[in-house]
Amino acid sequence: MLPSLFISHGSPMLALTETPAHDFLRELGQALRPKAVVVVSAHWASRQLLVSTSAQPETIHDFGGFPRELFECQYPAPGEPELALRLARQLNAVPTERGLDHGAWVPLSLMFPEADVPVVSLSLPVSWSNAELVALGEKLAALFRADEGEENILVIGSGSLTHNLMELRAQGAEMPAWVGDFADWVHERLEAGDRTALLDWEQAPHARENHPTPEHFQPLLVAMGAGGRAERRHHSVEHGVLAMDVYAFA
């Protein structure tokens, strides 16, 4: 069975800018060949759990103020309606039609640039507790383990290890201590398998400074629930305050 992944997607410009995180995601995709991807993105927030049944999900440019080149990017990966409907039944989720927001298509366009891996989007039910989000990941893993034909499905939580856009600095700026302290705390707890602490991550050092709102951290909880032991596959920082960490949960 494939590991689940937590990917920090950072700025939408990650799709075009050759940073260490951009280069890493390109390399990561070359080592993976999933049957399909199930992605939970910070940019599809909801109260109840939703699942996209779109056969050809559109590329959503859910941002502003970026170069035209970014708005011209298209990621025409197919959906997988049959898988989506099965997930809707088994997870008690509401089926709906929706495209791929930049939290989904930006990292996937680097990992699978041929857009030939089907993608199913699950919403992020932001009103759920941390424990419920971990349980969602656990349910996904259990469903795919139970169905031998679905063992090669890749679960991705796409958010950002740190995400305070009000504090953005120039690309290449030095990382402030409050970002490093939080990123180190998360890394240490993941490495130790300390899920109890991570379920209370809002009490971590500088948690509120790094996440004024929780939606970019919450996909990590889903990915953690869907896998086992954590391994940090990548660490870099962009714009001083965006920790671009990628974790695999084997």
N, C-alpha and C positions, 0 to 999 in steps of 0.2 A: 504494500500500500504506500502511496506517495505521502511525504510529509505535508502537513499544512504549513502555510506561509503567512507571516505578517510582513507587509511591505509598506515602507514609508514612501509615499508618492510625492511629497513636497510640492513645489510649484508646478503648474502645468507645463512650464518651459522645460521640465525634465525630458519631455518628449523630443526636444530639439537640441538641447545643450549638452555637450559631451563632458559631463562631470563624472567623478568617480562612481556615483550612484547610477547614472545612465549607463556607463560601461559595465558595471556589475550586473545590472538587470539583463543586458544583452547576453552576457556570458551565462547567466543563470538559465535563461530560456533554452540555450543550446544543450543543457544537460537534462532537460525535462521533455517528455513527450506525453502529456496527459490525453486521455480520451475526451475530456471536457474540463472546463473550469467553472467552479461555483465561487462567485466573488461577493463579498460583503464590503461595500464602500462607505466611507464616512459621508459621502455626498448624496446618499439616498436615505435620508433620515425619515422615520415614520413612527407612528404610535404603535401600530400592530405590525406583525410580520407580513411582508409582501414578497411575491416572487414574480419575476418577469417571464412571461411565456412568449415573448417576441421571437419569431422565426428569423427575422433579419433586424436586430436592434440597431437603431440609428446611433450615430456618434454625436453625443451631446456636448456642446461647447458652453459649459456652465461657468463662465468666467468672463471677465472684461479687462480691457486695458493692455492686452498683449498684442504682439505683431500679427499681421494678417496671415503670415505663414502658419501660425498655430491654428487659426480658425479654418484654414484650408485642409488641415489634417483630417483624414477619414480613416476609421478602423472598421472595415466591413466584415468582422467576424460573425459567423452565423450564431443564432441561438440554438437551443435544444428544447423545444416545447414539451416533448414527451417527458424528459427528465424534470422540467420545471413543474409540470402538472403532478408528477409523482411526489416531488418535494412538497407541493402545496397540500396534497392529501396527508402525507406522513408527518408534516410539521405543523399542520393546521394553519397554513399560511394562505393569504388571499392572492389568487392569481390576477395578474394585470399585465398590460402592455407597457414596456418602458425600454428606452435605449440605454446606452452605456455612458455614464458620466465620466468626468476626467479622472476620478479616483480609480475607475476600472480600466478605461481604454489607454490611458497614458502608460502605466507600467506594462500592460499586456502588449501594447504596440512595440515595446522594446524586447519583451521576452519572446513573443511569437509574431514577428513582423510580417509574416505571410498571411496573417489573419485567418488561419486555417484550423484553429482549435475552437470548437463551440464554447460559448460563454452563457451561463445563466446567472443573473443578478438576484441576490437576496437583499432586501432592504435592511437597514440598521434600526431596530426598534429602540430608539434612544431612551424611552421611558422605562425600559426593562432594567432590573437590577443587574449589578455585575455578575452575580451568581447565575442569573437567568441567561445572560449572554454566554457565559462559559458553558452552560448546559445546552445551549443551541449548538455550539461547536461539537459537544459530545454526541448529540443526537445525529448530526451530519456524519460523524465518523462511524457511529454504530450502523447507520443505514447503509453506508458504502461498504462496510466490512461484511454486512449480512448478505449483500448481493454481489456475488463473485464477478458479475459482469460490470460492476461499477467501481471496482477497486482502484482503477487508474484515473479517478477523478481528483483534481487538484482543488483544494479549498484554500482560498486566499482572503485574508482580512487586509483591506487597504486603508491606511490612515496615515498617521505620522507620529513618530515616537515623541516629538515635541512639536508644538504648533501654536505659537503666539504671533499672529500676523501683524499685530500692532508694534512688535519689536524688531521687525525685519531690518537687516543691515545690508550693506553692499555684499555682493558675492565675494567670498574670500575673507570676509571680516572674521576677527577672532571670536571664538565661542565664549560667551560669558559664563561665569562659574555656576550660575543658577540653572543653566541648561545642562552643563556637564554633571552637576550633582544629581539631577533628576534622572538623566540617562544612565548614569552609573548605578543608581539605586535600582532601576528597573532591570538592568543587566544582571546585577548581583542576585536579585530575587528570582529571576528566570533561571539563571544558572543553578541556583540552589533548589529549584523546584518548589519554591515557597508560594504556593497558590493562595494560602491564607492571607499573606501580606498583599499580594496582587489584587485580591478581591476588595481590598481596602486601599487601593492605590492613591486615592484622593488625599491620603494622609502622608504621602511620600514628600521628601524635601522639595519645596518649590513646585508642587503639583499644580496649583492654581495659576502660577506665573506661566508655566509651560502649556497649560490647557485651560484657558479661560472658560471654554465649554468642552464637554467630554467626548464629542463624537469622533475625534481623530485618534483617541486612545482606545475606544471601545472595540474596534475591529481586532485589536490584539487579543482581547479576551475570547472572542469567537475562535480565532486561530489557535489559541492556547488550548481551548476545550477540544478542538478537533484533532489534536496531536498529542505527542508525548513529551519527551525531554527536549528542552529548548537548546538551540545552538545559534549563536549569532553568526550570520553569514557575511554581514557587511556593516561597517560603521563609517560614516562620514558626516560632515555638517555643511549645510548650505545657508547662505545669507546670515551666518552667525548663529541663528536660533532654530534652524530646522534640522534636527537630528534625523538622518536618512537611514536609520538602522533597518536591517532585514533579518528576521528570525525564522528559522525552520523548526517545526515541532515534529520530530520523527516518531 
